Amino acid sequence: EALRVASIDIGSAAGAKALRRPAQRLRDTLVAEGLVGQLFVLLGRQRAGLVFATDSPHLKLIGELHDRCHDVLLQFTTFVTQHTPPAELASLLPDLAELVGTHRLEPEVAFHVTRHAAGA
């Protein structure tokens, strides 16, 4: 919730200016270490694993964890797409077939991840 409020505050002029450099540094570090694609894969697999690879009888807890994981995936997608041009993003991500076949992501997650880089 705090991350969501902070992202709303970024919309103001003062908030956007104060966070521009740290956001750029974070993006540069993720790109330099090759973590953008890996984080997308891990978030997508965690999202699916919460539902299909658990034997917990607490359905509300599983649903809440799935929703939170999905929210983090959406926030990471928003961050990366706001700070990375589509052509560069396409070079940082595995292709759609690799995401679904090799990394076993759900097709809807794989399409979501690659959608912003598809125009490049």
Buried (B, 14 or more C-beta within 10 A) or exposed (E): EEEEEEBEEBEEEEBEEEBEEEBEEEBEEBBEEEEBBBBBBEBBBBBBEBEEEEEEEEEEEBEEBBEEBBEBBEBBBEBBBEBBEEEEBBEBBBEBEBBBEEBEBBEEBBBBBBEBBEEE
